[in-house]
Amino acid sequence: MAETNNRNQGKRKPKENNLLSDIGKVQPQARELEEAILGALMLEKDAYSLVSDILKPDSFYDTIHQIIYRAIVDLAVRQAPIDILTVVEQLKKDGELESVGGPVYIAQLTEKVASAAHIEFHARIIAQKYLARELISFSSLITNKAFDETSDVDDLMQEAESKLFEISQGNVKKDVTQINPVIKEALDLLQIAANRPEGLSGLQTGFTPLDKITSGWQNSDLVIIAARPAMGKTAFVLSMAKNMAVSYGYPVALFSLEMSNIQLVNRLIVNTCEIPGEKIKSGQLLPYEWEQLDFKIKELYDAPLYIDDTPSLSVFELRTKARRLVREHGVKMIIIDYLQLMNASGMNYGSREQEVSMISRSLKGLAKELNIPIIALSQLNRGVEGRSGPEGKRPQLSDLRESGAIEQDADMVCFIHRPEYYKILEDDKGNSLIGLAEIIIAKHRNGATGDVWLRFKSEFARFQNVDDDYNFGAGQNFTSKINTDPPASGQGFQPMQGTGNDFVPF
């Protein structure tokens, strides 16, 4: 028995040593390299330009080195020479000279390096060490909060994602690109556009006059589509998403913060099958309408449309889900309905305007990162309602709600204006405006602005080209078993399933 106990004790002992070893680990650092970098900065006049976008004062582990580097940054900002004498003078002016060891320590730093030949390589090592320390600090904080039973897990996950995003954004740098490969890419895109019958370089929307002005939605663009309530913002993007997914086969993702996935799919059914929405809700369809439904709904099956109806979606959740959608489903465009319902949880803001500004900047950054267009719907303020006359009811850029940053960050801003809503039934030439919607392109960073007209069929929640007009009637013949035989698995009209926490593909 004693022998067994001895063996067990011998097995447990290394585990205790490992635990002590984990507790006693020293944070990642490289003091010698820090000294070499500071010394090189004071020896070579152009050395700072090599490390300025890699290092910041907090990148240094030693507090003394942080103070010295901050003094060097202050000199560089003023375009003053950087050497032993100027750094000593700057530290003296800051009242920090004695705290860093006086002129003697500054002079010793220059003795530890022969040249600045490898300063950029050394700086990247220091930056990596700093990033490792940040991740250690972050993980320790989250671990402690996770053990705290009073912490809300959902809030903790938001905080963790927010902090991790903040760390990654602060440390990821994109290298400068020489122009030749960019020219080649531009010419390749030009050739692709030239080979298309429509001459478009971006994604077709199915709205011909809009595509002519925009050349299709362009990769990396943030497009804001704004309107007052009841103008048909959701109907517009649903009509567009259906055109793009069904007619052109583009995978499209729709994040709806306002409506559930069932509500969205019902509106798509109304849009596609041309059956009034109240009948879809009540299920009181006439025989020919059941046949019409069975015939037209086939367009939606297997369409590359992905819906997420998570309420109060944060920009950090969106980033995570969008990356997965692009990676796993090859999504070519993302639609957000609508921007003001998003949040930037995990960070503190002085006002809602600052939070919306953060959201719009993040959406633009995400569009660039994923290299796809992002379409975000936005509300307008009540300024439109207060203006008189036909022209006064047309939206303006100043009507964008809650933040001027939306206008600044967007590559394109489009307004939806339906004169009929304001009882304006004719234009100044006497032409009827009933059933028409004006799409006003008020800002276009890379092209022309202008207005295009589309037809809006309110009973079917659908936008379409003015010349496109097709209707189903009771006199048409369809073959349908929807009222006689139950649909087989995976066929026919079936209720959509979803919890609201993930994407629901058609």
C-alpha positions in Angstrom: 0.0 0.0 0.0 2.8 2.4 0.9 4.5 1.6 -2.4 1.3 2.4 -4.3 0.9 5.7 -2.4 4.5 6.6 -3.3 3.8 5.9 -7.0 0.6 8.1 -6.9 2.4 10.9 -5.2 5.1 10.7 -7.9 2.5 11.1 -10.6 0.8 14.0 -8.9 3.9 16.0 -8.3 4.6 17.1 -11.9 1.1 18.5 -12.2 1.6 20.7 -9.1 4.9 21.9 -10.6 3.3 22.6 -14.0 0.6 24.7 -12.2 3.3 26.7 -10.3 5.1 27.1 -13.6 2.0 28.5 -15.3 1.4 31.0 -12.5 5.0 32.1 -12.5 5.3 32.8 -16.3 6.8 36.1 -17.3 4.9 38.2 -19.9 6.3 38.2 -23.4 9.0 40.8 -23.8 12.3 41.6 -25.5 14.1 44.3 -23.5 17.3 44.0 -25.5 15.4 44.7 -28.7 13.6 47.6 -27.1 17.0 49.1 -26.2 18.3 48.4 -29.7 15.4 50.2 -31.3 15.6 53.2 -29.1 19.3 53.5 -29.7 18.9 53.1 -33.5 16.2 55.9 -33.5 18.7 58.3 -32.0 21.5 57.3 -34.4 19.8 57.2 -37.8 17.7 60.3 -38.8 15.3 58.3 -41.1 14.8 55.4 -38.7 11.6 56.7 -37.2 9.7 56.6 -40.5 10.4 52.8 -40.6 8.8 52.0 -37.3 6.2 54.8 -36.9 3.3 52.7 -38.2 4.4 49.6 -36.3 5.1 50.8 -32.8 3.4 53.0 -30.3 4.6 53.9 -26.7 2.5 51.1 -25.2 4.3 48.5 -27.5 7.3 48.7 -25.2 7.3 46.5 -22.1 9.6 48.6 -20.0 7.9 51.8 -18.6 11.2 53.7 -19.0 11.3 52.8 -22.7 7.7 53.9 -23.1 8.6 57.3 -21.8 11.6 57.6 -24.0 9.7 56.5 -27.2 6.9 59.0 -26.4 9.5 61.8 -26.3 10.8 60.6 -29.7 7.3 60.7 -31.1 6.8 64.2 -29.8 9.9 65.3 -31.6 8.8 63.6 -34.8 5.4 65.3 -34.7 7.1 68.7 -34.5 9.6 67.5 -37.3 12.5 68.2 -35.0 15.8 66.2 -35.3 15.9 63.0 -33.2 19.3 62.4 -31.5 20.7 62.0 -28.0 20.7 65.8 -27.3 17.2 66.5 -28.5 15.7 63.4 -26.8 17.4 64.5 -23.5 16.0 68.0 -23.9 12.5 66.7 -24.6 12.6 64.5 -21.6 13.8 67.4 -19.5 10.9 69.5 -20.8 8.5 66.7 -19.9 9.9 66.4 -16.4 10.8 62.8 -17.1 14.6 62.9 -17.5 15.5 61.7 -14.0 12.8 59.1 -14.0 14.4 57.3 -17.0 17.9 57.3 -15.6 19.2 60.7 -16.7 21.4 61.5 -19.8 23.7 58.5 -18.9 21.0 55.9 -19.7 20.1 57.7 -22.9 23.7 57.6 -24.0 24.0 53.9 -23.0 21.1 53.0 -25.4 23.1 54.3 -28.4 26.1 52.2 -27.4 24.0 49.0 -27.7 23.4 49.2 -31.4 25.8 49.6 -34.4 23.2 50.6 -37.0 19.5 50.8 -37.8 19.8 48.1 -40.6 17.4 45.7 -38.9 15.2 48.2 -37.0 12.0 47.4 -38.9 12.4 43.6 -38.3 13.1 44.3 -34.6 10.1 46.6 -34.4 7.7 43.9 -35.7 9.0 41.5 -33.0 8.3 44.1 -30.3 4.8 44.6 -31.8 4.1 40.9 -31.7 5.2 40.7 -28.0 2.8 43.6 -27.2 0.0 41.9 -29.0 0.7 38.7 -27.0 0.6 40.7 -23.8 -2.7 42.3 -24.8 -4.2 38.9 -25.5 -3.0 37.5 -22.2 -4.5 40.5 -20.3 -7.8 40.2 -22.3 -8.1 36.4 -21.7 -7.4 36.9 -17.9 -10.1 39.6 -17.7 -12.7 37.4 -19.5 -11.7 34.4 -17.4 -12.3 36.2 -14.1 -15.6 37.6 -15.3 -16.7 34.2 -16.5 -16.2 32.8 -13.0 -18.2 35.6 -11.6 -21.8 34.2 -11.3 -23.3 37.7 -11.2 -22.0 38.4 -14.8 -24.5 38.1 -17.6 -23.0 35.6 -20.1 -24.6 37.4 -23.2 -23.1 40.7 -22.1 -19.8 39.1 -21.4 -19.7 37.5 -24.9 -20.4 41.0 -26.4 -17.7 42.5 -24.3 -15.2 39.8 -25.3 -16.0 40.1 -29.0 -15.8 43.9 -28.8 -12.4 43.9 -27.0 -10.9 41.2 -29.3 -12.1 43.3 -32.3 -10.5 46.4 -30.8 -7.2 44.5 -30.3 -7.2 43.2 -33.9 -8.1 46.5 -35.4 -5.3 48.3 -33.6 -2.6 45.8 -34.7 -3.6 44.8 -38.3 -1.8 46.9 -40.8 -2.1 46.7 -44.6 1.0 47.0 -46.7 1.4 49.6 -49.4 0.8 48.2 -52.9 2.8 49.2 -55.9 0.5 50.5 -58.7 1.2 47.9 -61.4 -0.8 45.0 -60.0 -3.7 47.4 -59.2 -3.7 48.6 -62.8 -3.8 45.0 -64.0 -6.8 44.3 -61.7 -8.6 47.4 -63.0 -8.1 46.4 -66.6 -9.3 42.9 -65.9 -12.5 44.3 -64.4 -12.9 46.6 -67.4 -12.6 43.7 -69.7 -15.2 41.7 -67.7 -17.6 44.7 -68.0 -16.9 45.1 -71.7 -17.8 41.4 -72.3 -21.2 41.7 -70.6 -24.0 42.7 -72.9 -25.3 45.2 -70.4 -21.8 46.8 -69.9 -22.0 46.5 -66.1 -19.0 46.1 -63.8 -20.9 45.4 -60.6 -23.8 43.2 -59.5 -27.1 43.6 -61.4 -30.1 44.6 -59.4 -32.7 43.8 -62.0 -33.8 47.5 -62.0 -32.5 48.5 -65.5 -32.5 52.4 -65.1 -30.7 52.1 -61.7 -28.1 49.7 -63.1 -27.3 52.1 -65.9 -26.4 54.9 -63.5 -24.5 52.7 -61.0 -23.1 50.1 -63.4 -24.4 47.7 -60.7 -23.5 47.6 -57.1 -19.7 47.8 -56.7 -17.5 45.7 -54.5 -16.4 47.4 -51.2 -19.1 50.0 -51.5 -21.4 51.0 -48.6 -24.8 52.0 -50.1 -27.3 53.7 -47.9 -31.0 53.5 -49.0 -33.0 55.9 -46.9 -36.6 57.0 -46.8 -39.4 58.0 -44.4 -41.6 55.2 -42.9 -44.1 53.6 -45.3 -42.1 54.5 -48.4 -41.3 50.9 -49.1 -37.6 50.4 -48.0 -38.0 46.8 -47.1 -40.1 46.1 -50.2 -37.4 47.7 -52.3 -34.5 45.5 -51.0 -36.6 42.4 -51.0 -37.5 43.0 -54.6 -33.9 43.6 -55.4 -32.7 40.6 -53.4 -35.2 38.3 -55.2 -34.0 39.7 -58.6 -30.4 39.1 -57.8 -30.7 35.7 -56.2 -33.4 34.2 -58.5 -32.6 35.9 -61.9 -28.8 36.2 -61.6 -27.9 33.6 -59.1 -26.0 36.0 -56.7 -25.9 34.7 -53.1 -27.4 37.5 -51.0 -27.7 37.7 -47.2 -30.3 39.8 -45.5 -30.0 40.9 -41.8 -33.5 42.0 -40.7 -33.6 43.7 -37.3 -37.2 44.7 -37.6 -39.1 41.7 -39.1 -38.9 37.9 -38.3 -37.8 35.5 -41.0 -41.4 34.2 -41.4 -42.6 37.8 -42.0 -39.9 38.3 -44.6 -40.6 35.1 -46.4 -44.3 35.9 -46.5 -43.5 39.2 -48.1 -41.3 37.4 -50.6 -44.2 35.0 -51.4 -46.5 38.0 -51.9 -43.9 39.7 -54.1 -43.2 36.6 -56.2 -46.7 35.1 -56.4 -48.7 38.3 -56.7 -51.1 37.3 -54.0 -52.3 40.1 -51.6 -50.6 40.0 -48.2 -53.8 39.8 -46.2 -54.7 36.5 -48.0 -51.3 35.0 -47.3 -51.8 35.8 -43.6 -55.3 34.4 -43.4 -54.8 31.5 -45.8 -58.1 32.3 -47.5 -57.0 31.7 -51.1 -59.2 31.0 -54.0 -58.5 27.8 -56.0 -56.7 29.7 -58.8 -54.6 31.5 -56.2 -53.5 28.2 -54.7 -52.5 27.1 -58.2 -50.7 30.4 -58.7 -48.9 30.0 -55.4 -47.8 26.5 -56.3 -46.6 27.5 -59.7 -44.6 30.7 -58.8 -43.2 29.7 -55.4 -40.9 27.3 -57.1 -38.7 30.3 -58.0 -37.8 30.7 -54.4 -36.8 27.1 -53.7 -33.0 26.7 -53.6 -32.5 30.4 -54.2 -29.2 31.5 -52.6 -30.9 33.8 -50.1 -29.9 33.8 -46.5 -31.9 35.5 -43.7 -30.8 36.4 -40.2 -33.5 38.0 -38.0 -31.4 38.5 -34.8 -32.9 41.6 -33.0 -30.6 44.4 -31.9 -27.7 43.0 -33.9 -24.3 44.5 -33.0 -21.6 45.4 -35.5 -19.4 42.8 -33.9 -21.9 40.0 -34.4 -22.5 41.2 -37.9 -18.8 41.1 -38.7 -18.5 37.5 -37.4 -21.6 36.3 -39.3 -20.7 38.1 -42.5 -17.2 36.6 -42.6 -18.8 33.1 -42.2 -21.4 33.8 -44.9 -18.8 34.9 -47.4 -16.5 32.0 -46.6 -19.1 29.2 -46.5 -21.7 30.4 -48.9 -19.9 32.8 -51.2 -22.3 35.6 -50.4 -21.9 38.5 -52.9 -23.9 41.2 -51.1 -25.2 41.9 -47.6 -28.4 43.9 -46.9 -29.1 45.4 -43.4 -32.7 46.4 -42.5 -32.1 48.8 -40.9 -29.0 50.7 -39.6 -30.6 52.6 -36.7 -31.7 49.4 -35.0 -28.1 48.2 -34.8 -25.9 48.8 -31.8 -22.2 48.9 -30.9 -22.4 47.2 -27.6 -19.3 46.7 -25.5 -18.1 50.2 -26.0 -19.1 53.5 -24.2 -20.4 56.4 -26.3 -21.3 59.9 -25.2 -24.4 60.0 -27.4 -26.4 57.9 -29.8 -25.0 60.0 -32.7 -21.5 58.8 -31.8 -22.7 55.2 -31.7 -24.3 55.5 -35.1 -21.1 57.0 -36.4 -19.2 54.0 -35.1 -21.7 51.7 -36.8 -21.5 53.4 -40.2 -17.7 53.4 -40.1 -17.7 49.7 -39.2 -20.0 48.9 -42.1 -17.8 50.7 -44.5 -14.7 48.9 -43.1 -16.5 45.5 -43.4 -17.4 46.2 -47.0 -13.8 46.9 -47.8 -12.6 43.9 -45.8 -14.9 41.4 -47.5 -14.8 43.2 -50.9 -18.6 43.0 -51.4 -21.3 45.7 -51.5 -23.2 46.3 -48.3 -26.6 47.8 -48.6 -27.9 49.4 -45.4 -31.4 50.9 -45.0 -31.7 54.1 -43.0 -34.5 56.2 -41.5 -34.9 59.9 -42.3 -35.8 62.5 -39.8 -39.1 64.5 -39.8 -37.7 67.4 -41.8 -39.4 66.1 -44.9 -42.8 66.3 -43.3 -42.3 69.9 -42.3 -41.5 71.2 -45.7 -44.2 72.3 -48.1 -44.7 72.0 -51.8 -43.9 69.0 -54.1 -40.2 69.7 -54.1 -40.2 70.1 -50.3 -41.2 66.5 -49.9 -38.2 65.2 -51.8 -35.6 63.9 -49.3 -32.2 65.6 -48.9 -28.9 64.4 -47.5 -29.5 66.6 -44.4 -32.6 64.5 -43.6 -30.5 61.4 -42.7 -31.3 60.6 -39.1 -29.0 60.7 -36.1 -25.7 61.2 -37.7 -23.9 63.1 -40.5 -21.3 60.3 -40.5 -23.7 58.1 -42.5 -23.5 60.6 -45.4 -19.7 60.9 -45.0 -19.0 57.1 -44.8 -21.4 56.0 -47.6 -20.1 55.6 -51.1 -23.7 56.1 -52.4 -26.8 57.5 -50.8 -30.2 56.7 -52.4 -33.6 58.0 -51.4 -37.0 56.4 -52.1 -39.6 59.0 -52.8 -43.2 58.2 -53.7 -45.1 61.4 -54.6 -48.4 59.6 -54.4 -48.0 59.1 -50.6 -48.1 62.9 -50.2 -51.2 63.2 -52.5 -49.0 64.5 -55.4 -50.7 62.6 -58.3 -49.2 64.5 -61.3 -45.9 66.2 -62.2 -45.6 69.7 -63.5 -46.2 68.4 -67.0 -49.4 66.7 -66.1 -48.0 63.2 -66.2 -49.5 60.7 -63.8 -47.4 59.7 -60.8 -49.8 57.1 -59.4 -48.0 53.9 -58.6 -44.5 55.4 -59.4 -41.5 55.6 -57.1 -38.5 57.9 -57.6 -35.1 56.6 -56.6 -33.0 59.6 -56.0 -29.2 59.0 -56.1 -28.1 62.0 -54.0 -24.5 61.0 -53.5 -22.3 58.8 -55.7 -18.7 58.8 -54.8 -17.5 57.1 -57.9 -20.1 58.1 -60.5 -23.0 60.3 -61.5 -26.0 61.3 -59.4 -29.5 61.3 -60.8 -33.1 60.1 -60.5 -34.7 57.0 -61.8 -38.3 55.9 -61.8 -39.6 52.5 -60.8 -43.1 51.1 -60.5 -44.3 50.3 -57.0 -47.1 47.8 -56.5 -48.1 48.3 -52.9 -50.6 45.3 -52.9 -47.7 43.0 -53.7 -44.9 44.9 -51.8 -42.9 44.9 -55.0 -40.7 47.4 -57.0 -40.2 46.7 -60.7 -39.1 48.4 -63.9 -41.8 50.7 -65.3 -42.1 48.7 -68.4 -42.3 45.3 -66.6 -45.9 44.4 -66.0 -47.1 40.9 -65.5 -50.2 39.7 -63.7 -51.8 36.4 -63.0 -55.5 36.0 -63.4 -58.2 33.5 -62.6 -58.4 32.5 -66.3 -54.9 31.0 -66.4 -54.4 27.3 -66.3 -52.0 25.7 -63.8 -51.4 22.1 -62.8 -51.4 21.7 -59.1 -51.9 19.1 -56.4 -51.7 21.5 -53.5 -55.4 21.0 -52.7 -55.5 17.3 -53.2 -52.3 15.6 -52.2 -50.0 16.5 -49.3 -46.6 17.7 -50.5 -43.7 15.3 -50.4 -40.8 16.1 -48.2 -38.8 19.0 -49.5 -41.5 19.9 -52.1 -44.4 22.3 -52.3 -45.3 25.1 -49.9 -44.1 24.4 -46.4 -43.9 26.6 -43.3 -40.4 28.1 -42.7 -38.6 27.0 -39.6 -36.2 29.1 -37.6 -35.2 30.3 -34.2 -34.0 33.7 -35.2 -30.4 32.9 -34.1 -29.0 31.7 -37.4 -29.4 32.0 -41.1 -32.4 30.5 -42.8 -31.6 29.5 -46.4 -34.4 29.1 -48.9 
